[in-house]
Structures are given as C-alpha cells and as structure tokens.
C-alpha cells in the first residue's frame, strides 16, 4: 500500500521536528528511526491524514514532556495520547 501525504492535516516534506523530534515528517515507521524520543509515525493511525513523528504520552504529562511547541493530545478513537506540534491542532478535530 502506498501512503501519500497529499492532503495532510499535519506533517509535510521538509518538516524537521522539535528538540525531541515531534513533528518531523514521516511516511513510514522507519522515517522516525534515529529521531530522538519521537519514534512513532502517525501514519500508524490510518483514520488520520497526518504524517509526523510523535511520542506516546500520559494524560496530563509534565509541561516539557513533548518538547518545544508541542503538547500531549488524547484521542479515545485512536486509543491513547500522543505529542502533537502546536501548529497542527487546527483541523485535526480531536
């Protein structure tokens, strides 16, 4: 199956991510390898049109858990919480 970032709600070619790697552009899990703490590519949640590396986070984590310009966002339909770049929450409808 080919995954395309066309129409992505968050994550575009060239996005480098923050100090923890959150927000780096990815299409596959391998794209998040050697990316600090953010080793999960959001394409693993097929219902979302997002293409960025993230970190699984607990509900109400420490303020700096997700790194610079990112926060923990919980989504019960996806079954958990993950770090999301602040610039990406518009349009995600979470």
N, C-alpha and C positions, 0 to 999 in steps of 0.2 A: 504494500500500500504506500503510495506517495503522499506525503504531507506537504501542503503548500501554505505559506504564511500570507498569501493574498487574502485580504480582508481581516487581518489580525487585529484583535482588540488591544493587544499588548505584546510587545516584542517584535522588533523589526531588524533586518540585517544591519549590522554595524553597532547595535546596542552592546555596550561593554559591561554593564552591571555596576553595582556599587562596591564598597570596600569588602563586602562578604560574597560578592558575585551575584547577588539578587538582581535580576533584570537583564542579565546577559542573554542575547539572542540565542535560541536553540531550535532545532527541529527534531533531534533525537536525544536520547539519554547520553550518548557519547559526547555530544556537544557541551555537556556540563562537566565532563571529566576535567580534572586539574583546575577546578573553578572555585577553590576555597570551600566554604560550607555549603554553597548553593549547588548541590549535585543532582537535583531533580528537575527534569524538563517538564513544563506544564502541558506539553502535548500528550502526556500520560493520562490526562483527563479529557477524553475525546469530545465531550459535550461543550467544551470551551474552545474558542478560537484564540488561544494565547500561545506564545512562543518565547518563553523566557525561563531562565533557571531560577529555582526557588529553594527554600529551606522549609521543612515541616516545622511548625511552631506550636507551642501550647497556647491554650486560651489565656489571655492576659499575660503575655511574656514581659520581661524587662524592656524598658523603652528602647534600648540599643540592640535588642536581640536580632532584628532583621537588617541592621546596618543603616547607613546614611540614606535618607529619602525613601524609606520603605517601611512598611508596617505589617503586622500579622492580620490576616483576613480569614475568617472562618466561613465555611460553606458546607452546610449539612448535606446538600445533594451530592457533593464530591466526597463526603465522608471525613472531613478534617479541616485543618487550618494550615495556611502557608503564607510565606512572606511575599508581599506584592509591592512593586515600586509605587510610590505615591502618585506618580503621573498616570498610572494605569487604572485607577479605580473608576473613572468615568467610563461608562459603557459596559462594565463587567456585570452590572446588575446582580451583585452578590449580597 
